[in-house]
Structure formats: C-alpha cells, structure tokens
Amino acid sequence: MQYRTMPKSKDKLSVLGFGCMRLPTRRSGAIDKPKAAELIKAAIDQGVNYLDTAWFYHANASEPFLGEYILSTEYREKVFIATKLPCYIINRTKRIEEVFNKQMERLQVDYIDYYLLHSIDGTAWDKMVALDIIPFMDKIKKEKKIRHMGFSFHGNAEDFKRIIDAYDWDFVQVQYNIIDENFQAGISGIQYAAKQDIGIIVMEPLRGGELAGQIPKPVQSVYDRAPVKRSAADWALRWIYDHPEVAVVLSGMNEISQIDENIKIASEVKANSMTKAEMEIVASARDAYLKIMKVGCTGCGYCMPCPAGIDIPDVFKRYNNYHMRGKAKAKMGYMAFEGVLVSDGRPHWTSNCIDCGQCEAACPQHIEVRKVFVDVRKEMETPVIKAAAAAARLVIGRNKKQEK
C-alpha cells in the first residue's frame, strides 16, 4: 500500500480510503453486516487505514455498524475514522452538539480523527456560520474530541475558495474524477487548497461505479487504442493518483475482487507518473463520456426518499444506460424495476412526481431533476412500456394468490 502524508497533521494515510456509503446489502436494503465487516477488515489487513462514513449513510446505519463491528475492536487502533456533521438537519445552535455527541456514541469512540461539515456549498456555509459553527469547531478541537477539521464540498468554485479562506481547515473532501475535472471545486480548487497546506480527500473517483463495470463502446474503443491494457477503473483511479495534491481517494468497495484491484492500483501508482500519451488517452475517454452521458448523477442517494416513491438514482442510472449501453436492454430494465418489481405492488414512474422540488434542493450535483423527468417520460415511459408493466404486475399478483 502507498501512503501519503497530510500536510498539517503529518498523518500517513493510505492513498486508498474505504468509503462506507455503498456497503454490501441484503435484499431488504439493510447492511449485510458480516460481509461488510469481513470486507473492511480485509482492506485494513492489506494496509487501508482511512474509513469514511456519515450520519445518513445506509439510512443512518453506517456509523452504528462501524462502531459495533470495527471501532469497538482491535481495528480501531489501525485506522483513522472520518465522519460528517449533517448540516442539512441543523437548524439551531444547540443541535450541533447534540448530533456530534450522538455520532460519538454511534461510533463508540472517544475522539474522531477527521471530522467534516457535510455537503457544504456557499448557502450551507453561511447558515452554519450564523449558527456559530466556528466556535464549536474550535471547541471540539481544543477538547481533543476531534483531531482534524474539514468539510466536504458540493458547490461552485468561487464559494469553495471563499470557504477555504474563512477558517483554518486541516483538510477538504471534493468530488473529482476523469469527467469532473472542472466540476464544483475542480482542479483549480484542489490546487488552491493545496497551496495552503490543506489535505485533499477525493470522493466519487468512479462516479458511483459509472466509470467502471460495463463501459460504453465509444469509451472502450478509446481504452483499446492504448498500448498498455488496463481496466476502465484502473485508468480512472490511476489518473487521480497521478495528482500529487491528492492524499486519499475514497472507494466504495463491496466485493473482495474490488478491494484486490483497488489495492493493487494504489500500491503501484505514484504521483506524476503518467506519460503524456496516457494523459491523452484519459482526455479522449472523457470526451467520449461527455458526448453520450445524459445525467450527471453519481447514485449517492442524497435525494432519497422521494415523497412520491420514485427511485430517482435508479431512474437516472437506467436513463444513462439507455443512451450509453443499449436502448432495448435499458428500457426493459426500467420497466422491470420502476414498474413491476416494486415492493408495494404499485409502479413508481416519473409521472408520479408531485413537483415538490425536495430532490433538487438535496442534490449535490445540482441536477434539475424535474426537467430531466420530462425527457425520461418521453423516452422511457411510453404507453407500451406502462401497459406491459401493468400486465406483468397482474400475472405476478395472480401467481402469488395461487401460491397461497
């Protein structure tokens, strides 16, 4: 495992961090705790020493899971734990400390190594300043309840620099990948923070898996031209590790094979090691993605639950697949998962949207969800699709009655 030193803390962190937002789950959606614990311990045993979680990950279950299965064991001394203050539920000053104390209890720790204000943009920062977040951050650092203070960012580059200048931050977490080189904080923000000795943690390096797995043909053709054969995940991660400013790259791994591949890449790639030809390959892959990708959704789930029951991340995943990986298969998958295989027996089409805008307010990518829904309805929710889904639900309902 390769380690990089954080500028202020001097902690040596594994360049590969374990993101605990996408842990393996059971069919019910609950964390598969034995499997998740096995995976995290396997990663730690191979040198990963940075675990990242948050208040609401896995419907508020990620922090308690880590506390029970990892941080209450001998593995606590082997890792740095990072979690985040859920600023979106903070509406009064006293609530800040209440939530923080609850997080300490959930994690079963007496200090947190890396603590972040979660999903900050300019508006959220101004709100938290008005609620006296700065004195609170100073207090918990002085009391040694946290070791290092930072924030995760989902806003524009101008606000990023303003927030960087507003406090003596130790580190920052930003979205960065081969597609999002200039999105949100972007490379200009990363370099701005690094010049002030602020450590850089990267999230969404594979955009929720979009940059790995089944790769669109136009992108794969770019990678196939490269003299060195690598997986799409390898290219995407290698490009981020090449940046000397980056200390840790978070990856949500839910299979041993993913851990093994990520650790292999993290052990091999050094900063400033990619050749000019390799950088051109990545740039061409980026161009190919941007031409065919319709929605910039990473599948983070911040928009959920939807009051109308729409599975927004899944809708966008299948809409992107429709344009990137084959229309017929994507359309059938859309029909099945939005219109047939639904837990309450009712379809949850985008036409069910009640126009509340709650999802757009919560989206860290600032996607105009309702506007995209209009396009989804035109291409994915045709009368034929809805009729076929209704027929399939009827057959399934009859079969269930017969089984009884």
C-alpha positions as CSV (number, residue, x, y, z in Angstrom):
1,M,0.0,0.0,0.0
2,Q,1.2,3.5,-0.8
3,Y,0.8,6.2,1.9
4,R,0.8,10.0,1.6
5,T,1.4,12.5,4.3
6,M,-1.3,15.0,5.2
7,P,0.3,18.5,5.2
8,K,-0.8,19.7,8.6
9,S,-1.4,16.5,10.7
10,K,1.6,14.6,9.3
11,D,-0.6,11.5,9.4
12,K,0.4,8.9,6.9
13,L,-2.8,7.9,5.2
14,S,-3.3,5.1,2.7
15,V,-4.0,6.6,-0.7
16,L,-6.9,4.2,-0.9
17,G,-9.7,5.0,1.6
18,F,-12.7,2.9,2.3
19,G,-15.9,4.7,1.6
20,C,-18.8,3.4,3.7
21,M,-21.7,4.8,1.8
22,R,-22.1,1.7,-0.5
23,L,-21.5,-1.3,1.7
24,P,-22.9,-4.7,0.7
25,T,-26.6,-5.0,1.5
26,R,-29.2,-7.7,1.9
27,R,-32.3,-7.9,-0.3
28,S,-34.1,-5.8,2.3
29,G,-31.6,-3.0,1.7
30,A,-30.1,-3.3,5.2
31,I,-26.3,-3.6,5.5
32,D,-25.1,-7.2,5.2
33,K,-23.1,-6.7,8.4
34,P,-21.0,-9.9,8.4
35,K,-20.0,-9.4,4.8
36,A,-19.3,-5.7,5.2
37,A,-17.2,-6.3,8.3
38,E,-15.2,-9.0,6.5
39,L,-14.5,-6.7,3.6
40,I,-13.5,-3.8,5.7
41,K,-11.2,-5.9,7.9
42,A,-9.7,-7.5,4.7
43,A,-8.9,-4.0,3.4
44,I,-7.4,-2.9,6.7
45,D,-5.3,-6.1,6.8
46,Q,-3.9,-5.1,3.4
47,G,-3.0,-1.6,4.5
48,V,-6.1,0.6,4.1
49,N,-6.2,2.9,7.2
50,Y,-8.8,5.5,6.3
51,L,-12.5,4.9,6.8
52,D,-15.1,7.4,5.7
53,T,-18.7,7.5,6.8
54,A,-21.5,9.9,7.6
55,W,-24.7,10.4,9.6
56,F,-27.2,9.3,7.0
57,Y,-25.3,6.7,5.0
58,H,-27.3,3.5,4.7
59,A,-30.3,5.2,6.2
60,N,-28.4,6.2,9.3
61,A,-26.9,2.7,9.8
62,S,-23.3,3.1,8.6
63,E,-22.0,4.8,11.8
64,P,-23.6,2.3,14.2
65,F,-22.3,-0.6,12.1
66,L,-18.8,0.7,12.1
67,G,-18.9,1.3,15.9
68,E,-20.1,-2.2,16.6
69,Y,-18.1,-4.2,14.1
70,I,-14.9,-2.3,13.6
71,L,-14.2,0.6,16.0
72,S,-15.1,-1.4,19.2
73,T,-12.4,-4.0,18.2
74,E,-8.7,-4.0,17.9
75,Y,-9.0,-2.5,14.4
76,R,-9.7,0.9,16.0
77,E,-6.0,1.4,16.6
78,K,-5.3,0.6,12.9
79,V,-7.5,3.2,11.3
80,F,-8.3,6.9,11.0
81,I,-12.1,7.3,11.1
82,A,-13.8,10.2,9.3
83,T,-17.4,11.2,9.7
84,K,-19.5,14.3,9.0
85,L,-21.8,16.7,10.7
86,P,-25.2,16.6,8.8
87,C,-25.6,20.3,8.3
88,Y,-28.8,19.9,6.5
89,I,-30.6,18.8,9.7
90,I,-29.1,21.5,11.8
91,N,-31.4,24.4,12.4
92,R,-30.4,25.7,15.9
93,T,-27.0,26.0,17.6
94,K,-27.7,23.5,20.4
95,R,-28.5,20.9,17.8
96,I,-24.9,20.9,16.6
97,E,-23.5,19.5,19.8
98,E,-26.4,17.1,20.2
99,V,-25.8,15.5,16.9
100,F,-22.0,15.4,17.4
101,N,-22.4,13.6,20.8
102,K,-24.8,11.1,19.1
103,Q,-22.2,10.4,16.5
104,M,-19.5,9.7,19.1
105,E,-22.0,7.3,20.7
106,R,-22.8,5.6,17.5
107,L,-19.2,5.1,16.5
108,Q,-18.3,4.0,20.1
109,V,-15.2,6.3,20.1
110,D,-13.9,9.0,22.5
111,Y,-12.4,11.0,19.6
112,I,-12.9,11.3,15.8
113,D,-9.8,11.6,13.7
114,Y,-11.2,13.5,10.7
115,Y,-14.5,15.4,11.1
116,L,-16.2,17.2,8.3
117,L,-19.1,19.6,7.7
118,H,-21.2,17.6,5.3
119,S,-22.1,18.6,1.8
120,I,-21.2,22.3,2.1
121,D,-21.8,25.0,-0.5
122,G,-22.0,28.7,-0.1
123,T,-25.5,28.8,1.3
124,A,-25.0,25.9,3.7
125,W,-21.7,27.5,4.9
126,D,-23.4,30.9,5.6
127,K,-26.2,29.1,7.5
128,M,-23.7,27.2,9.7
129,V,-21.7,30.4,10.4
130,A,-24.9,32.0,11.6
131,L,-25.4,29.1,13.9
132,D,-21.9,29.6,15.5
133,I,-20.2,26.6,13.8
134,I,-16.8,28.2,14.0
135,P,-16.7,28.5,17.9
136,F,-18.0,24.9,18.0
137,M,-15.2,23.6,15.7
138,D,-12.6,25.4,17.8
139,K,-14.1,23.9,21.0
140,I,-14.1,20.3,19.9
141,K,-10.6,20.6,18.6
142,K,-9.4,22.1,21.8
143,E,-11.1,19.4,23.8
144,K,-9.4,16.8,21.6
145,K,-12.7,15.2,20.7
146,I,-11.7,15.6,17.1
147,R,-8.1,15.7,15.7
148,H,-8.7,17.4,12.4
149,M,-11.4,19.6,10.9
150,G,-12.6,19.8,7.3
151,F,-15.6,19.9,5.0
152,S,-17.0,18.0,2.1
153,F,-17.9,20.3,-0.8
154,H,-20.7,20.4,-3.4
155,G,-20.9,23.9,-4.6
156,N,-19.2,26.3,-7.1
157,A,-15.5,27.1,-7.4
158,E,-16.0,30.7,-6.1
159,D,-17.7,29.6,-2.9
160,F,-15.1,26.9,-2.4
161,K,-12.3,29.4,-2.2
162,R,-14.3,31.7,0.0
163,I,-14.9,28.9,2.5
164,I,-11.3,27.8,2.4
165,D,-10.3,31.3,3.3
166,A,-12.8,31.5,6.2
167,Y,-11.3,29.0,8.6
168,D,-8.0,27.2,9.4
169,W,-9.0,23.9,7.8
170,D,-6.9,20.8,8.0
171,F,-8.4,19.0,5.0
172,V,-11.2,19.1,2.5
173,Q,-13.1,16.4,0.6
174,V,-14.1,17.1,-3.0
175,Q,-15.7,15.2,-5.9
176,Y,-13.0,14.6,-8.6
177,N,-12.7,12.1,-11.4
178,I,-11.9,12.0,-15.1
179,I,-15.2,13.5,-16.0
180,D,-15.4,16.1,-13.3
181,E,-12.0,17.7,-13.7
182,N,-13.5,21.2,-13.7
183,F,-16.8,20.5,-11.9
184,Q,-17.6,22.1,-8.5
185,A,-14.3,22.8,-6.8
186,G,-12.4,21.2,-9.7
187,I,-8.7,21.1,-10.2
188,S,-8.4,24.9,-9.6
189,G,-10.0,24.4,-6.1
190,I,-7.7,21.4,-5.3
191,Q,-4.6,23.4,-6.2
192,Y,-5.9,26.5,-4.2
193,A,-6.4,24.4,-1.1
194,A,-3.1,22.5,-1.5
195,K,-1.2,25.8,-1.7
196,Q,-2.5,26.5,1.8
197,D,-1.3,23.1,3.1
198,I,-4.9,21.7,3.3
199,G,-5.0,18.0,2.7
200,I,-7.2,16.7,-0.2
201,I,-9.5,13.7,0.0
202,V,-11.2,12.7,-3.2
203,M,-14.7,11.3,-3.3
204,E,-16.6,9.8,-6.3
205,P,-13.5,8.7,-8.2
206,L,-15.5,6.3,-10.3
207,R,-18.8,8.4,-10.2
208,G,-20.7,5.8,-8.3
209,G,-19.3,3.0,-10.5
210,E,-20.3,4.8,-13.7
211,L,-16.6,4.8,-14.8
212,A,-16.1,1.1,-14.1
213,G,-18.0,-2.1,-15.0
214,Q,-19.8,-2.2,-18.3
215,I,-18.1,0.6,-20.3
216,P,-19.9,2.3,-23.3
217,K,-18.5,1.2,-26.6
218,P,-17.2,4.7,-27.6
219,V,-15.2,4.9,-24.4
220,Q,-13.9,1.3,-24.5
221,S,-12.7,1.9,-28.1
222,V,-10.5,4.7,-26.7
223,Y,-9.0,2.5,-24.0
224,D,-8.5,-0.3,-26.6
225,R,-6.2,2.1,-28.5
226,A,-3.8,2.3,-25.6
227,P,-0.6,0.3,-25.9
228,V,-0.9,-0.8,-22.2
229,K,-4.1,-2.7,-21.5
230,R,-5.9,-1.6,-18.3
231,S,-9.4,-1.8,-16.9
232,A,-11.5,1.3,-17.0
233,A,-11.3,1.5,-13.2
234,D,-7.6,1.3,-13.4
235,W,-7.4,4.2,-15.9
236,A,-9.8,6.4,-13.8
237,L,-8.0,5.8,-10.4
238,R,-4.6,6.0,-11.9
239,W,-5.4,9.5,-13.3
240,I,-6.4,10.7,-9.8
241,Y,-3.4,9.2,-8.0
242,D,-1.2,11.0,-10.5
243,H,-2.1,14.3,-8.8
244,P,0.5,15.0,-6.0
245,E,-2.0,17.2,-4.2
246,V,-4.4,14.2,-3.5
247,A,-3.8,12.4,-0.2
248,V,-6.6,9.9,-0.2
249,V,-9.0,8.5,-2.9
250,L,-12.3,7.1,-1.4
251,S,-13.7,4.0,-3.0
252,G,-17.0,2.3,-2.0
253,M,-16.0,-1.4,-2.3
254,N,-18.5,-4.2,-1.8
255,E,-16.6,-7.2,-3.2
256,I,-13.2,-8.7,-2.4
257,S,-12.3,-8.5,-6.1
258,Q,-12.8,-4.7,-6.0
259,I,-10.6,-4.4,-2.9
260,D,-7.9,-6.5,-4.5
261,E,-7.9,-4.5,-7.7
262,N,-8.0,-1.1,-5.9
263,I,-5.2,-2.1,-3.6
264,K,-3.1,-3.3,-6.5
265,I,-3.5,0.1,-8.3
266,A,-3.0,2.1,-5.1
267,S,0.3,0.2,-4.4
268,E,1.6,0.8,-7.9
269,V,0.8,4.3,-9.0
270,K,3.0,7.2,-7.9
271,A,2.3,10.9,-8.3
272,N,3.4,12.5,-11.6
273,S,4.0,9.1,-13.2
274,M,1.6,9.1,-16.1
275,T,3.0,9.8,-19.5
276,K,1.8,12.4,-22.0
277,A,0.3,9.6,-24.1
278,E,-1.6,8.1,-21.2
279,M,-3.0,11.5,-20.3
280,E,-4.2,11.9,-23.8
281,I,-6.0,8.5,-23.6
282,V,-7.8,9.7,-20.5
283,A,-8.7,13.0,-22.1
284,S,-10.2,11.2,-25.1
285,A,-12.2,8.9,-22.8
286,R,-13.5,12.0,-21.0
287,D,-14.7,13.5,-24.3
288,A,-16.4,10.3,-25.3
289,Y,-18.3,10.1,-21.9
290,L,-19.4,13.7,-22.1
291,K,-20.9,13.2,-25.6
292,I,-23.2,10.4,-24.5
293,M,-23.9,10.9,-20.8
294,K,-27.3,12.5,-20.2
295,V,-27.5,12.9,-16.4
296,G,-24.6,13.7,-14.1
297,C,-26.0,11.5,-11.3
298,T,-23.5,9.6,-9.1
299,G,-26.1,7.5,-7.4
300,C,-25.3,9.0,-3.9
301,G,-29.0,8.9,-2.8
302,Y,-29.0,12.3,-1.2
303,C,-32.3,12.9,-3.0
304,M,-34.0,10.0,-1.3
305,P,-36.5,9.1,-0.1
306,C,-38.8,10.6,-2.7
307,P,-42.3,11.5,-1.3
308,A,-43.8,10.0,-4.5
309,G,-41.8,6.8,-4.1
310,I,-39.7,7.3,-7.2
311,D,-36.3,5.7,-7.1
312,I,-34.5,8.7,-8.6
313,P,-30.9,7.3,-8.7
314,D,-32.2,4.1,-10.3
315,V,-34.2,6.1,-12.9
316,F,-31.2,8.2,-13.8
317,K,-28.9,5.1,-13.9
318,R,-31.2,3.4,-16.4
319,Y,-31.8,6.6,-18.4
320,N,-28.0,7.0,-18.8
321,N,-27.7,3.3,-19.7
322,Y,-30.4,3.9,-22.4
323,H,-28.1,6.3,-24.1
324,M,-24.8,4.8,-23.3
325,R,-25.2,1.0,-23.3
326,G,-28.1,-0.1,-25.4
327,K,-31.7,1.1,-25.6
328,A,-33.7,-2.2,-25.6
329,K,-32.0,-3.7,-22.5
330,A,-32.1,-0.4,-20.6
331,K,-35.8,0.1,-21.4
332,M,-36.7,-3.4,-20.2
333,G,-34.7,-2.9,-17.0
334,Y,-36.5,0.4,-16.5
335,M,-39.9,-1.2,-17.0
336,A,-39.0,-4.1,-14.6
337,F,-37.5,-2.1,-11.7
338,E,-39.7,1.0,-11.8
339,G,-43.0,-0.6,-12.9
340,V,-43.0,-4.3,-11.9
341,L,-40.6,-5.4,-9.2
342,V,-41.8,-2.8,-6.7
343,S,-42.2,-3.6,-3.0
344,D,-45.6,-2.1,-2.6
345,G,-47.0,-3.6,-5.9
346,R,-47.6,-0.1,-7.5
347,P,-45.5,1.4,-10.3
348,H,-43.3,4.4,-9.4
349,W,-43.0,6.2,-12.7
350,T,-41.5,9.7,-13.0
351,S,-45.1,10.8,-14.0
352,N,-45.9,10.2,-10.3
353,C,-43.8,13.2,-9.4
354,I,-45.7,15.7,-7.2
355,D,-43.4,18.6,-8.2
356,C,-42.2,19.3,-4.6
357,G,-38.6,20.0,-5.6
358,Q,-37.3,18.3,-2.5
359,C,-34.8,16.2,-4.5
360,E,-33.4,19.2,-6.3
361,A,-32.7,21.0,-3.1
362,A,-30.8,18.0,-1.7
363,C,-28.9,17.0,-4.9
364,P,-25.1,17.7,-4.5
365,Q,-24.8,17.6,-8.3
366,H,-27.4,20.4,-8.7
367,I,-29.3,18.3,-11.2
368,E,-32.6,19.8,-12.4
369,V,-34.4,16.5,-11.6
370,R,-37.9,17.5,-12.7
371,K,-36.6,18.8,-16.0
372,V,-34.8,15.5,-16.6
373,F,-38.0,13.6,-15.7
374,V,-39.7,15.2,-18.7
375,D,-37.1,13.7,-21.0
376,V,-37.3,10.3,-19.2
377,R,-41.1,10.2,-19.7
378,K,-40.8,10.8,-23.4
379,E,-38.2,8.1,-24.0
380,M,-38.7,5.5,-21.2
381,E,-42.4,5.7,-20.1
382,T,-44.2,5.1,-23.3
383,P,-47.8,3.7,-23.3
384,V,-46.4,0.3,-24.5
385,I,-44.0,0.2,-21.5
386,K,-46.6,1.1,-19.0
387,A,-49.1,-1.4,-20.5
388,A,-46.5,-4.2,-20.4
389,A,-45.6,-3.4,-16.8
390,A,-49.3,-3.5,-15.8
391,A,-49.7,-6.9,-17.4
392,A,-46.6,-8.2,-15.7
393,R,-47.9,-7.0,-12.3
394,L,-51.2,-8.7,-12.9
395,V,-49.5,-12.0,-13.7
396,I,-47.3,-11.8,-10.6
397,G,-50.3,-11.0,-8.5
398,R,-52.2,-14.0,-9.7
399,N,-49.2,-16.3,-9.2
400,K,-48.9,-15.1,-5.6
401,K,-52.6,-15.8,-4.9
402,Q,-52.2,-19.3,-6.4
403,E,-49.2,-20.0,-4.2
404,K,-51.3,-19.1,-1.1
